Amino acid sequence: MKNRVFTRAKLSKNATITVGEQTIGGLVENISLRGLFVQTNQHIPLNSSVEVSVQYSHNSSLDLKATVVRHDAEAGLGMRINRMDIPSLVYLRNLVAVHCGDQSRVMDETKKMVSYMLS
């Protein structure tokens, strides 16, 4: 996926994905301000709306609303992030900034993500 608009950061954190009444677990492999890939052998249909929670400290988590856009039966799920709370956006922006090293790019990506969330 070389045509990505948003910078991906490697991440190895447990995730909980909820779709309807079903909750599954997985391991976040990488994440950007607009999407993430979670390693799991569970299947969620494409275009399903999901809620994703990624615990990044003892009492803090990323809380995301996303859509499943890719399913690889042997690897996991690709999801597009649609909405997140402000603390999640700040944490994610800082995480991407550390991996990217280009503050101007990260700021542009943050503006794009906020624009998506407001539309």
PDB file as gemmi writes it, atoms N, CA and C in Angstrom:
CRYST1    1.000    1.000    1.000  90.00  90.00  90.00 P 1                      
ATOM      1  N   MET A   1       0.832  -1.174   0.000  1.00  0.00           N  
ATOM      2  CA  MET A   1       0.000   0.000   0.000  1.00  0.00           C  
ATOM      3  C   MET A   1       0.881   1.243   0.000  1.00  0.00           C  
ATOM      4  N   LYS A   2       1.476   1.536  -1.138  1.00  0.00           N  
ATOM      5  CA  LYS A   2       2.409   2.644  -1.234  1.00  0.00           C  
ATOM      6  C   LYS A   2       1.714   3.980  -1.478  1.00  0.00           C  
ATOM      7  N   ASN A   3       0.426   3.982  -1.761  1.00  0.00           N  
ATOM      8  CA  ASN A   3      -0.291   5.214  -2.057  1.00  0.00           C  
ATOM      9  C   ASN A   3      -1.005   5.791  -0.843  1.00  0.00           C  
ATOM     10  N   ARG A   4      -0.505   5.531   0.330  1.00  0.00           N  
ATOM     11  CA  ARG A   4      -1.148   6.011   1.551  1.00  0.00           C  
ATOM     12  C   ARG A   4      -1.033   7.527   1.657  1.00  0.00           C  
ATOM     13  N   VAL A   5      -2.101   8.148   2.125  1.00  0.00           N  
ATOM     14  CA  VAL A   5      -2.118   9.592   2.355  1.00  0.00           C  
ATOM     15  C   VAL A   5      -1.639   9.903   3.766  1.00  0.00           C  
ATOM     16  N   PHE A   6      -1.881   8.980   4.706  1.00  0.00           N  
ATOM     17  CA  PHE A   6      -1.545   9.184   6.105  1.00  0.00           C  
ATOM     18  C   PHE A   6      -0.376   8.295   6.522  1.00  0.00           C  
ATOM     19  N   THR A   7       0.524   8.862   7.300  1.00  0.00           N  
ATOM     20  CA  THR A   7       1.713   8.154   7.775  1.00  0.00           C  
ATOM     21  C   THR A   7       1.322   7.073   8.772  1.00  0.00           C  
ATOM     22  N   ARG A   8       1.837   5.866   8.554  1.00  0.00           N  
ATOM     23  CA  ARG A   8       1.583   4.743   9.472  1.00  0.00           C  
ATOM     24  C   ARG A   8       2.694   4.650  10.500  1.00  0.00           C  
ATOM     25  N   ALA A   9       2.305   4.259  11.712  1.00  0.00           N  
ATOM     26  CA  ALA A   9       3.272   4.019  12.788  1.00  0.00           C  
ATOM     27  C   ALA A   9       3.111   2.573  13.244  1.00  0.00           C  
ATOM     28  N   LYS A  10       4.209   1.910  13.494  1.00  0.00           N  
ATOM     29  CA  LYS A  10       4.159   0.556  14.054  1.00  0.00           C  
ATOM     30  C   LYS A  10       3.637   0.652  15.478  1.00  0.00           C  
ATOM     31  N   LEU A  11       2.834  -0.320  15.847  1.00  0.00           N  
ATOM     32  CA  LEU A  11       2.285  -0.345  17.191  1.00  0.00           C  
ATOM     33  C   LEU A  11       2.015  -1.798  17.542  1.00  0.00           C  
ATOM     34  N   SER A  12       2.270  -2.161  18.750  1.00  0.00           N  
ATOM     35  CA  SER A  12       2.002  -3.524  19.196  1.00  0.00           C  
ATOM     36  C   SER A  12       1.222  -3.448  20.509  1.00  0.00           C  
ATOM     37  N   LYS A  13      -0.070  -3.193  20.373  1.00  0.00           N  
ATOM     38  CA  LYS A  13      -0.955  -3.065  21.531  1.00  0.00           C  
ATOM     39  C   LYS A  13      -2.204  -3.900  21.287  1.00  0.00           C  
ATOM     40  N   ASN A  14      -2.751  -4.449  22.370  1.00  0.00           N  
ATOM     41  CA  ASN A  14      -3.989  -5.217  22.264  1.00  0.00           C  
ATOM     42  C   ASN A  14      -5.147  -4.290  21.929  1.00  0.00           C  
ATOM     43  N   ALA A  15      -6.059  -4.810  21.108  1.00  0.00           N  
ATOM     44  CA  ALA A  15      -7.244  -4.058  20.716  1.00  0.00           C  
ATOM     45  C   ALA A  15      -8.485  -4.892  20.972  1.00  0.00           C  
ATOM     46  N   THR A  16      -9.561  -4.207  21.299  1.00  0.00           N  
ATOM     47  CA  THR A  16     -10.870  -4.829  21.408  1.00  0.00           C  
ATOM     48  C   THR A  16     -11.743  -4.202  20.332  1.00  0.00           C  
ATOM     49  N   ILE A  17     -12.337  -5.046  19.504  1.00  0.00           N  
ATOM     50  CA  ILE A  17     -13.184  -4.574  18.412  1.00  0.00           C  
ATOM     51  C   ILE A  17     -14.607  -5.031  18.697  1.00  0.00           C  
ATOM     52  N   THR A  18     -15.530  -4.083  18.684  1.00  0.00           N  
ATOM     53  CA  THR A  18     -16.928  -4.406  18.952  1.00  0.00           C  
ATOM     54  C   THR A  18     -17.753  -4.080  17.713  1.00  0.00           C  
ATOM     55  N   VAL A  19     -18.522  -5.073  17.283  1.00  0.00           N  
ATOM     56  CA  VAL A  19     -19.473  -4.881  16.179  1.00  0.00           C  
ATOM     57  C   VAL A  19     -20.788  -5.487  16.643  1.00  0.00           C  
ATOM     58  N   GLY A  20     -21.795  -4.623  16.797  1.00  0.00           N  
ATOM     59  CA  GLY A  20     -23.071  -5.088  17.353  1.00  0.00           C  
ATOM     60  C   GLY A  20     -22.858  -5.626  18.756  1.00  0.00           C  
ATOM     61  N   GLU A  21     -23.284  -6.848  18.996  1.00  0.00           N  
ATOM     62  CA  GLU A  21     -23.126  -7.499  20.302  1.00  0.00           C  
ATOM     63  C   GLU A  21     -21.847  -8.331  20.387  1.00  0.00           C  
ATOM     64  N   GLN A  22     -21.111  -8.430  19.287  1.00  0.00           N  
ATOM     65  CA  GLN A  22     -19.908  -9.258  19.227  1.00  0.00           C  
ATOM     66  C   GLN A  22     -18.665  -8.435  19.576  1.00  0.00           C  
ATOM     67  N   THR A  23     -17.816  -8.995  20.421  1.00  0.00           N  
ATOM     68  CA  THR A  23     -16.539  -8.366  20.757  1.00  0.00           C  
ATOM     69  C   THR A  23     -15.432  -9.362  20.487  1.00  0.00           C  
ATOM     70  N   ILE A  24     -14.414  -8.903  19.761  1.00  0.00           N  
ATOM     71  CA  ILE A  24     -13.267  -9.764  19.466  1.00  0.00           C  
ATOM     72  C   ILE A  24     -11.989  -9.040  19.860  1.00  0.00           C  
ATOM     73  N   GLY A  25     -10.942  -9.805  20.029  1.00  0.00           N  
ATOM     74  CA  GLY A  25      -9.648  -9.233  20.375  1.00  0.00           C  
ATOM     75  C   GLY A  25      -8.683  -9.353  19.223  1.00  0.00           C  
ATOM     76  N   GLY A  26      -7.627  -8.557  19.290  1.00  0.00           N  
ATOM     77  CA  GLY A  26      -6.586  -8.608  18.279  1.00  0.00           C  
ATOM     78  C   GLY A  26      -5.393  -7.789  18.731  1.00  0.00           C  
ATOM     79  N   LEU A  27      -4.399  -7.717  17.864  1.00  0.00           N  
ATOM     80  CA  LEU A  27      -3.177  -6.972  18.148  1.00  0.00           C  
ATOM     81  C   LEU A  27      -2.974  -5.941  17.046  1.00  0.00           C  
ATOM     82  N   VAL A  28      -2.910  -4.662  17.427  1.00  0.00           N  
ATOM     83  CA  VAL A  28      -2.681  -3.607  16.443  1.00  0.00           C  
ATOM     84  C   VAL A  28      -1.269  -3.763  15.896  1.00  0.00           C  
ATOM     85  N   GLU A  29      -1.169  -3.830  14.571  1.00  0.00           N  
ATOM     86  CA  GLU A  29       0.126  -3.952  13.894  1.00  0.00           C  
ATOM     87  C   GLU A  29       0.651  -2.580  13.494  1.00  0.00           C  
ATOM     88  N   ASN A  30      -0.239  -1.753  12.936  1.00  0.00           N  
ATOM     89  CA  ASN A  30       0.143  -0.390  12.579  1.00  0.00           C  
ATOM     90  C   ASN A  30      -1.094   0.487  12.606  1.00  0.00           C  
ATOM     91  N   ILE A  31      -0.833   1.798  12.700  1.00  0.00           N  
ATOM     92  CA  ILE A  31      -1.939   2.740  12.853  1.00  0.00           C  
ATOM     93  C   ILE A  31      -1.537   4.089  12.277  1.00  0.00           C  
ATOM     94  N   SER A  32      -2.524   4.810  11.769  1.00  0.00           N  
ATOM     95  CA  SER A  32      -2.334   6.184  11.314  1.00  0.00           C  
ATOM     96  C   SER A  32      -3.489   7.000  11.861  1.00  0.00           C  
ATOM     97  N   LEU A  33      -3.525   8.274  11.524  1.00  0.00           N  
ATOM     98  CA  LEU A  33      -4.645   9.099  11.953  1.00  0.00           C  
ATOM     99  C   LEU A  33      -5.944   8.701  11.253  1.00  0.00           C  
ATOM    100  N   ARG A  34      -5.863   7.942  10.179  1.00  0.00           N  
ATOM    101  CA  ARG A  34      -7.051   7.607   9.398  1.00  0.00           C  
ATOM    102  C   ARG A  34      -7.347   6.108   9.334  1.00  0.00           C  
ATOM    103  N   GLY A  35      -6.433   5.250   9.815  1.00  0.00           N  
ATOM    104  CA  GLY A  35      -6.703   3.824   9.722  1.00  0.00           C  
ATOM    105  C   GLY A  35      -5.785   2.995  10.595  1.00  0.00           C  
ATOM    106  N   LEU A  36      -6.124   1.704  10.697  1.00  0.00           N  
ATOM    107  CA  LEU A  36      -5.292   0.785  11.464  1.00  0.00           C  
ATOM    108  C   LEU A  36      -5.459  -0.621  10.927  1.00  0.00           C  
ATOM    109  N   PHE A  37      -4.459  -1.454  11.219  1.00  0.00           N  
ATOM    110  CA  PHE A  37      -4.528  -2.864  10.871  1.00  0.00           C  
ATOM    111  C   PHE A  37      -4.380  -3.661  12.154  1.00  0.00           C  
ATOM    112  N   VAL A  38      -5.341  -4.570  12.375  1.00  0.00           N  
ATOM    113  CA  VAL A  38      -5.353  -5.379  13.587  1.00  0.00           C  
ATOM    114  C   VAL A  38      -5.207  -6.845  13.205  1.00  0.00           C  
ATOM    115  N   GLN A  39      -4.194  -7.483  13.782  1.00  0.00           N  
ATOM    116  CA  GLN A  39      -4.006  -8.919  13.576  1.00  0.00           C  
ATOM    117  C   GLN A  39      -5.066  -9.667  14.372  1.00  0.00           C  
ATOM    118  N   THR A  40      -5.850 -10.480  13.680  1.00  0.00           N  
ATOM    119  CA  THR A  40      -6.860 -11.317  14.318  1.00  0.00           C  
ATOM    120  C   THR A  40      -7.265 -12.392  13.325  1.00  0.00           C  
ATOM    121  N   ASN A  41      -7.712 -13.523  13.830  1.00  0.00           N  
ATOM    122  CA  ASN A  41      -8.200 -14.569  12.933  1.00  0.00           C  
ATOM    123  C   ASN A  41      -9.728 -14.551  12.878  1.00  0.00           C  
ATOM    124  N   GLN A  42     -10.340 -13.548  13.501  1.00  0.00           N  
ATOM    125  CA  GLN A  42     -11.792 -13.409  13.492  1.00  0.00           C  
ATOM    126  C   GLN A  42     -12.240 -12.671  12.228  1.00  0.00           C  
ATOM    127  N   HIS A  43     -13.439 -12.971  11.779  1.00  0.00           N  
ATOM    128  CA  HIS A  43     -13.973 -12.339  10.578  1.00  0.00           C  
ATOM    129  C   HIS A  43     -15.059 -11.325  10.938  1.00  0.00           C  
ATOM    130  N   ILE A  44     -14.941 -10.143  10.383  1.00  0.00           N  
ATOM    131  CA  ILE A  44     -15.995  -9.135  10.442  1.00  0.00           C  
ATOM    132  C   ILE A  44     -16.239  -8.716   8.996  1.00  0.00           C  
ATOM    133  N   PRO A  45     -17.472  -8.714   8.544  1.00  0.00           N  
ATOM    134  CA  PRO A  45     -17.753  -8.383   7.146  1.00  0.00           C  
ATOM    135  C   PRO A  45     -17.256  -6.989   6.753  1.00  0.00           C  
ATOM    136  N   LEU A  46     -16.858  -6.865   5.485  1.00  0.00           N  
ATOM    137  CA  LEU A  46     -16.457  -5.569   4.948  1.00  0.00           C  
ATOM    138  C   LEU A  46     -17.586  -4.559   5.119  1.00  0.00           C  
ATOM    139  N   ASN A  47     -17.209  -3.326   5.299  1.00  0.00           N  
ATOM    140  CA  ASN A  47     -18.114  -2.186   5.466  1.00  0.00           C  
ATOM    141  C   ASN A  47     -18.879  -2.191   6.785  1.00  0.00           C  
ATOM    142  N   SER A  48     -18.514  -3.096   7.693  1.00  0.00           N  
ATOM    143  CA  SER A  48     -19.142  -3.087   9.016  1.00  0.00           C  
ATOM    144  C   SER A  48     -18.629  -1.913   9.833  1.00  0.00           C  
ATOM    145  N   SER A  49     -19.531  -1.267  10.540  1.00  0.00           N  
ATOM    146  CA  SER A  49     -19.141  -0.216  11.482  1.00  0.00           C  
ATOM    147  C   SER A  49     -18.728  -0.884  12.783  1.00  0.00           C  
ATOM    148  N   VAL A  50     -17.576  -0.476  13.308  1.00  0.00           N  
ATOM    149  CA  VAL A  50     -17.044  -1.082  14.523  1.00  0.00           C  
ATOM    150  C   VAL A  50     -16.574   0.009  15.484  1.00  0.00           C  
ATOM    151  N   GLU A  51     -16.453  -0.389  16.746  1.00  0.00           N  
ATOM    152  CA  GLU A  51     -15.799   0.454  17.739  1.00  0.00           C  
ATOM    153  C   GLU A  51     -14.537  -0.268  18.159  1.00  0.00           C  
ATOM    154  N   VAL A  52     -13.434   0.456  18.187  1.00  0.00           N  
ATOM    155  CA  VAL A  52     -12.137  -0.129  18.521  1.00  0.00           C  
ATOM    156  C   VAL A  52     -11.586   0.585  19.745  1.00  0.00           C  
ATOM    157  N   SER A  53     -11.122  -0.208  20.699  1.00  0.00           N  
ATOM    158  CA  SER A  53     -10.482   0.341  21.883  1.00  0.00           C  
ATOM    159  C   SER A  53      -9.080  -0.253  21.983  1.00  0.00           C  
ATOM    160  N   VAL A  54      -8.091   0.620  22.106  1.00  0.00           N  
ATOM    161  CA  VAL A  54      -6.694   0.201  22.218  1.00  0.00           C  
ATOM    162  C   VAL A  54      -6.140   0.782  23.509  1.00  0.00           C  
ATOM    163  N   GLN A  55      -5.857  -0.079  24.462  1.00  0.00           N  
ATOM    164  CA  GLN A  55      -5.325   0.357  25.758  1.00  0.00           C  
ATOM    165  C   GLN A  55      -3.849   0.710  25.587  1.00  0.00           C  
ATOM    166  N   TYR A  56      -3.467   1.973  25.831  1.00  0.00           N  
ATOM    167  CA  TYR A  56      -2.065   2.346  25.678  1.00  0.00           C  
ATOM    168  C   TYR A  56      -1.389   2.688  26.998  1.00  0.00           C  
ATOM    169  N   SER A  57      -2.147   2.764  28.077  1.00  0.00           N  
ATOM    170  CA  SER A  57      -1.560   2.891  29.405  1.00  0.00           C  
ATOM    171  C   SER A  57      -2.545   2.289  30.398  1.00  0.00           C  
ATOM    172  N   HIS A  58      -2.167   2.261  31.659  1.00  0.00           N  
ATOM    173  CA  HIS A  58      -2.992   1.621  32.674  1.00  0.00           C  
ATOM    174  C   HIS A  58      -4.441   2.123  32.674  1.00  0.00           C  
ATOM    175  N   ASN A  59      -4.626   3.430  32.488  1.00  0.00           N  
ATOM    176  CA  ASN A  59      -5.977   3.970  32.555  1.00  0.00           C  
ATOM    177  C   ASN A  59      -6.362   4.821  31.351  1.00  0.00           C  
ATOM    178  N   SER A  60      -5.675   4.633  30.215  1.00  0.00           N  
ATOM    179  CA  SER A  60      -5.971   5.418  29.018  1.00  0.00           C  
ATOM    180  C   SER A  60      -6.065   4.511  27.797  1.00  0.00           C  
ATOM    181  N   SER A  61      -7.004   4.859  26.918  1.00  0.00           N  
ATOM    182  CA  SER A  61      -7.151   4.061  25.698  1.00  0.00           C  
ATOM    183  C   SER A  61      -7.531   4.949  24.524  1.00  0.00           C  
ATOM    184  N   LEU A  62      -7.182   4.461  23.332  1.00  0.00           N  
ATOM    185  CA  LEU A  62      -7.686   5.069  22.116  1.00  0.00           C  
ATOM    186  C   LEU A  62      -9.086   4.523  21.918  1.00  0.00           C  
ATOM    187  N   ASP A  63     -10.047   5.373  21.716  1.00  0.00           N  
ATOM    188  CA  ASP A  63     -11.418   4.942  21.467  1.00  0.00           C  
ATOM    189  C   ASP A  63     -11.821   5.455  20.097  1.00  0.00           C  
ATOM    190  N   LEU A  64     -11.990   4.519  19.166  1.00  0.00           N  
ATOM    191  CA  LEU A  64     -12.171   4.849  17.762  1.00  0.00           C  
ATOM    192  C   LEU A  64     -13.467   4.272  17.219  1.00  0.00           C  
ATOM    193  N   LYS A  65     -14.085   4.988  16.316  1.00  0.00           N  
ATOM    194  CA  LYS A  65     -15.188   4.455  15.512  1.00  0.00           C  
ATOM    195  C   LYS A  65     -14.613   4.281  14.111  1.00  0.00           C  
ATOM    196  N   ALA A  66     -14.800   3.089  13.545  1.00  0.00           N  
ATOM    197  CA  ALA A  66     -14.140   2.773  12.287  1.00  0.00           C  
ATOM    198  C   ALA A  66     -15.040   1.910  11.406  1.00  0.00           C  
ATOM    199  N   THR A  67     -14.591   1.700  10.177  1.00  0.00           N  
ATOM    200  CA  THR A  67     -15.268   0.841   9.215  1.00  0.00           C  
ATOM    201  C   THR A  67     -14.264  -0.184   8.708  1.00  0.00           C  
ATOM    202  N   VAL A  68     -14.674  -1.444   8.642  1.00  0.00           N  
ATOM    203  CA  VAL A  68     -13.805  -2.497   8.112  1.00  0.00           C  
ATOM    204  C   VAL A  68     -13.710  -2.317   6.601  1.00  0.00           C  
ATOM    205  N   VAL A  69     -12.484  -2.144   6.104  1.00  0.00           N  
ATOM    206  CA  VAL A  69     -12.278  -1.927   4.667  1.00  0.00           C  
ATOM    207  C   VAL A  69     -11.444  -3.030   4.021  1.00  0.00           C  
ATOM    208  N   ARG A  70     -10.871  -3.898   4.853  1.00  0.00           N  
ATOM    209  CA  ARG A  70     -10.069  -4.993   4.320  1.00  0.00           C  
ATOM    210  C   ARG A  70     -10.120  -6.155   5.283  1.00  0.00           C  
ATOM    211  N   HIS A  71     -10.216  -7.350   4.730  1.00  0.00           N  
ATOM    212  CA  HIS A  71     -10.191  -8.553   5.551  1.00  0.00           C  
ATOM    213  C   HIS A  71      -9.244  -9.553   4.916  1.00  0.00           C  
ATOM    214  N   ASP A  72      -8.256  -9.948   5.667  1.00  0.00           N  
ATOM    215  CA  ASP A  72      -7.310 -10.970   5.232  1.00  0.00           C  
ATOM    216  C   ASP A  72      -7.434 -12.115   6.231  1.00  0.00           C  
ATOM    217  N   ALA A  73      -7.976 -13.237   5.796  1.00  0.00           N  
ATOM    218  CA  ALA A  73      -8.288 -14.355   6.698  1.00  0.00           C  
ATOM    219  C   ALA A  73      -7.087 -14.828   7.507  1.00  0.00           C  
ATOM    220  N   GLU A  74      -5.888 -14.691   6.966  1.00  0.00           N  
ATOM    221  CA  GLU A  74      -4.698 -15.167   7.672  1.00  0.00           C  
ATOM    222  C   GLU A  74      -3.977 -14.080   8.445  1.00  0.00           C  
ATOM    223  N   ALA A  75      -4.311 -12.816   8.182  1.00  0.00           N  
ATOM    224  CA  ALA A  75      -3.561 -11.738   8.814  1.00  0.00           C  
ATOM    225  C   ALA A  75      -4.399 -10.856   9.721  1.00  0.00           C  
ATOM    226  N   GLY A  76      -5.580 -10.437   9.278  1.00  0.00           N  
ATOM    227  CA  GLY A  76      -6.376  -9.570  10.128  1.00  0.00           C  
ATOM    228  C   GLY A  76      -7.289  -8.639   9.378  1.00  0.00           C  
ATOM    229  N   LEU A  77      -7.579  -7.503  10.020  1.00  0.00           N  
ATOM    230  CA  LEU A  77      -8.556  -6.543   9.525  1.00  0.00           C  
ATOM    231  C   LEU A  77      -7.936  -5.165   9.328  1.00  0.00           C  
ATOM    232  N   GLY A  78      -8.207  -4.570   8.180  1.00  0.00           N  
ATOM    233  CA  GLY A  78      -7.857  -3.182   7.928  1.00  0.00           C  
ATOM    234  C   GLY A  78      -9.092  -2.337   8.159  1.00  0.00           C  
ATOM    235  N   MET A  79      -8.944  -1.259   8.898  1.00  0.00           N  
ATOM    236  CA  MET A  79     -10.089  -0.414   9.225  1.00  0.00           C  
ATOM    237  C   MET A  79      -9.780   1.052   8.971  1.00  0.00           C  
ATOM    238  N   ARG A  80     -10.780   1.763   8.472  1.00  0.00           N  
ATOM    239  CA  ARG A  80     -10.684   3.208   8.273  1.00  0.00           C  
ATOM    240  C   ARG A  80     -11.292   3.876   9.504  1.00  0.00           C  
ATOM    241  N   ILE A  81     -10.543   4.756  10.126  1.00  0.00           N  
ATOM    242  CA  ILE A  81     -11.037   5.486  11.296  1.00  0.00           C  
ATOM    243  C   ILE A  81     -11.939   6.620  10.824  1.00  0.00           C  
ATOM    244  N   ASN A  82     -13.130   6.670  11.408  1.00  0.00           N  
ATOM    245  CA  ASN A  82     -14.099   7.708  11.051  1.00  0.00           C  
ATOM    246  C   ASN A  82     -14.219   8.795  12.115  1.00  0.00           C  
ATOM    247  N   ARG A  83     -14.119   8.387  13.369  1.00  0.00           N  
ATOM    248  CA  ARG A  83     -14.271   9.327  14.478  1.00  0.00           C  
ATOM    249  C   ARG A  83     -13.433   8.866  15.661  1.00  0.00           C  
ATOM    250  N   MET A  84     -13.033   9.838  16.482  1.00  0.00           N  
ATOM    251  CA  MET A  84     -12.337   9.539  17.738  1.00  0.00           C  
ATOM    252  C   MET A  84     -12.496  10.739  18.653  1.00  0.00           C  
ATOM    253  N   ASP A  85     -12.313  10.516  19.945  1.00  0.00           N  
ATOM    254  CA  ASP A  85     -12.393  11.627  20.885  1.00  0.00           C  
ATOM    255  C   ASP A  85     -11.091  12.430  20.837  1.00  0.00           C  
ATOM    256  N   ILE A  86     -11.104  13.598  21.429  1.00  0.00           N  
ATOM    257  CA  ILE A  86      -9.945  14.498  21.381  1.00  0.00           C  
ATOM    258  C   ILE A  86      -8.695  13.882  22.022  1.00  0.00           C  
ATOM    259  N   PRO A  87      -8.787  13.267  23.214  1.00  0.00           N  
ATOM    260  CA  PRO A  87      -7.576  12.649  23.775  1.00  0.00           C  
ATOM    261  C   PRO A  87      -6.977  11.572  22.861  1.00  0.00           C  
ATOM    262  N   SER A  88      -7.840  10.814  22.172  1.00  0.00           N  
ATOM    263  CA  SER A  88      -7.343   9.802  21.239  1.00  0.00           C  
ATOM    264  C   SER A  88      -6.632  10.454  20.059  1.00  0.00           C  
ATOM    265  N   LEU A  89      -7.212  11.533  19.540  1.00  0.00           N  
ATOM    266  CA  LEU A  89      -6.594  12.251  18.422  1.00  0.00           C  
ATOM    267  C   LEU A  89      -5.228  12.802  18.814  1.00  0.00           C  
ATOM    268  N   VAL A  90      -5.128  13.387  19.992  1.00  0.00           N  
ATOM    269  CA  VAL A  90      -3.850  13.955  20.453  1.00  0.00           C  
ATOM    270  C   VAL A  90      -2.809  12.852  20.630  1.00  0.00           C  
ATOM    271  N   TYR A  91      -3.189  11.756  21.280  1.00  0.00           N  
ATOM    272  CA  TYR A  91      -2.251  10.649  21.476  1.00  0.00           C  
ATOM    273  C   TYR A  91      -1.792  10.101  20.133  1.00  0.00           C  
ATOM    274  N   LEU A  92      -2.726   9.874  19.237  1.00  0.00           N  
ATOM    275  CA  LEU A  92      -2.400   9.300  17.934  1.00  0.00           C  
ATOM    276  C   LEU A  92      -1.526  10.253  17.119  1.00  0.00           C  
ATOM    277  N   ARG A  93      -1.848  11.532  17.152  1.00  0.00           N  
ATOM    278  CA  ARG A  93      -1.017  12.517  16.444  1.00  0.00           C  
ATOM    279  C   ARG A  93       0.412  12.495  16.968  1.00  0.00           C  
ATOM    280  N   ASN A  94       0.579  12.438  18.291  1.00  0.00           N  
ATOM    281  CA  ASN A  94       1.918  12.409  18.867  1.00  0.00           C  
ATOM    282  C   ASN A  94       2.657  11.120  18.516  1.00  0.00           C  
ATOM    283  N   LEU A  95       1.947  10.003  18.512  1.00  0.00           N  
ATOM    284  CA  LEU A  95       2.553   8.725  18.136  1.00  0.00           C  
ATOM    285  C   LEU A  95       3.063   8.762  16.691  1.00  0.00           C  
ATOM    286  N   VAL A  96       2.240   9.260  15.791  1.00  0.00           N  
ATOM    287  CA  VAL A  96       2.633   9.355  14.383  1.00  0.00           C  
ATOM    288  C   VAL A  96       3.791  10.339  14.223  1.00  0.00           C  
ATOM    289  N   ALA A  97       3.771  11.434  14.961  1.00  0.00           N  
ATOM    290  CA  ALA A  97       4.838  12.438  14.867  1.00  0.00           C  
ATOM    291  C   ALA A  97       6.192  11.840  15.236  1.00  0.00           C  
ATOM    292  N   VAL A  98       6.222  11.000  16.254  1.00  0.00           N  
ATOM    293  CA  VAL A  98       7.473  10.360  16.668  1.00  0.00           C  
ATOM    294  C   VAL A  98       8.017   9.483  15.538  1.00  0.00           C  
ATOM    295  N   HIS A  99       7.134   8.762  14.867  1.00  0.00           N  
ATOM    296  CA  HIS A  99       7.566   7.853  13.799  1.00  0.00           C  
ATOM    297  C   HIS A  99       7.869   8.575  12.493  1.00  0.00           C  
ATOM    298  N   CYS A 100       7.211   9.696  12.269  1.00  0.00           N  
ATOM    299  CA  CYS A 100       7.353  10.416  11.002  1.00  0.00           C  
ATOM    300  C   CYS A 100       8.550  11.358  10.995  1.00  0.00           C  
ATOM    301  N   GLY A 101       8.694  12.129  12.056  1.00  0.00           N  
ATOM    302  CA  GLY A 101       9.792  13.082  12.128  1.00  0.00           C  
ATOM    303  C   GLY A 101       9.558  14.355  11.335  1.00  0.00           C  
ATOM    304  N   ASP A 102       8.432  14.468  10.638  1.00  0.00           N  
ATOM    305  CA  ASP A 102       8.117  15.642   9.832  1.00  0.00           C  
ATOM    306  C   ASP A 102       6.881  16.314  10.429  1.00  0.00           C  
ATOM    307  N   GLN A 103       7.099  17.292  11.299  1.00  0.00           N  
ATOM    308  CA  GLN A 103       6.006  17.940  12.015  1.00  0.00           C  
ATOM    309  C   GLN A 103       4.999  18.602  11.074  1.00  0.00           C  
ATOM    310  N   SER A 104       5.482  19.165   9.974  1.00  0.00           N  
ATOM    311  CA  SER A 104       4.597  19.815   9.014  1.00  0.00           C  
ATOM    312  C   SER A 104       3.643  18.789   8.390  1.00  0.00           C  
ATOM    313  N   ARG A 105       4.173  17.644   8.035  1.00  0.00           N  
ATOM    314  CA  ARG A 105       3.341  16.579   7.449  1.00  0.00           C  
ATOM    315  C   ARG A 105       2.288  16.095   8.457  1.00  0.00           C  
ATOM    316  N   VAL A 106       2.723  15.892   9.692  1.00  0.00           N  
ATOM    317  CA  VAL A 106       1.798  15.426  10.723  1.00  0.00           C  
ATOM    318  C   VAL A 106       0.705  16.458  10.962  1.00  0.00           C  
ATOM    319  N   MET A 107       1.041  17.737  10.940  1.00  0.00           N  
ATOM    320  CA  MET A 107       0.034  18.778  11.126  1.00  0.00           C  
ATOM    321  C   MET A 107      -0.957  18.768   9.965  1.00  0.00           C  
ATOM    322  N   ASP A 108      -0.465  18.593   8.731  1.00  0.00           N  
ATOM    323  CA  ASP A 108      -1.361  18.505   7.575  1.00  0.00           C  
ATOM    324  C   ASP A 108      -2.294  17.299   7.704  1.00  0.00           C  
ATOM    325  N   GLU A 109      -1.753  16.169   8.130  1.00  0.00           N  
ATOM    326  CA  GLU A 109      -2.563  14.965   8.307  1.00  0.00           C  
ATOM    327  C   GLU A 109      -3.606  15.162   9.410  1.00  0.00           C  
ATOM    328  N   THR A 110      -3.233  15.860  10.469  1.00  0.00           N  
ATOM    329  CA  THR A 110      -4.169  16.135  11.561  1.00  0.00           C  
ATOM    330  C   THR A 110      -5.322  16.996  11.058  1.00  0.00           C  
ATOM    331  N   LYS A 111      -5.009  18.010  10.276  1.00  0.00           N  
ATOM    332  CA  LYS A 111      -6.055  18.877   9.716  1.00  0.00           C  
ATOM    333  C   LYS A 111      -6.994  18.073   8.821  1.00  0.00           C  
ATOM    334  N   LYS A 112      -6.438  17.185   7.999  1.00  0.00           N  
ATOM    335  CA  LYS A 112      -7.267  16.348   7.130  1.00  0.00           C  
ATOM    336  C   LYS A 112      -8.185  15.460   7.955  1.00  0.00           C  
ATOM    337  N   MET A 113      -7.651  14.863   9.000  1.00  0.00           N  
ATOM    338  CA  MET A 113      -8.463  13.961   9.828  1.00  0.00           C  
ATOM    339  C   MET A 113      -9.578  14.718  10.528  1.00  0.00           C  
ATOM    340  N   VAL A 114      -9.277  15.880  11.067  1.00  0.00           N  
ATOM    341  CA  VAL A 114     -10.320  16.695  11.716  1.00  0.00           C  
ATOM    342  C   VAL A 114     -11.381  17.064  10.691  1.00  0.00           C  
ATOM    343  N   SER A 115     -10.975  17.396   9.479  1.00  0.00           N  
ATOM    344  CA  SER A 115     -11.925  17.722   8.427  1.00  0.00           C  
ATOM    345  C   SER A 115     -12.826  16.516   8.125  1.00  0.00           C  
ATOM    346  N   TYR A 116     -12.258  15.312   8.037  1.00  0.00           N  
ATOM    347  CA  TYR A 116     -13.063  14.105   7.825  1.00  0.00           C  
ATOM    348  C   TYR A 116     -14.063  13.906   8.956  1.00  0.00           C  
ATOM    349  N   MET A 117     -13.606  14.107  10.175  1.00  0.00           N  
ATOM    350  CA  MET A 117     -14.479  13.862  11.329  1.00  0.00           C  
ATOM    351  C   MET A 117     -15.627  14.872  11.388  1.00  0.00           C  
ATOM    352  N   LEU A 118     -15.402  16.074  10.889  1.00  0.00           N  
ATOM    353  CA  LEU A 118     -16.430  17.114  10.941  1.00  0.00           C  
ATOM    354  C   LEU A 118     -17.398  17.052   9.774  1.00  0.00           C  
ATOM    355  N   SER A 119     -17.042  16.285   8.745  1.00  0.00           N  
ATOM    356  CA  SER A 119     -17.920  16.232   7.562  1.00  0.00           C  
ATOM    357  C   SER A 119     -19.025  15.209   7.705  1.00  0.00           C  
TER     358      SER A 119                                                      
END                                                                             
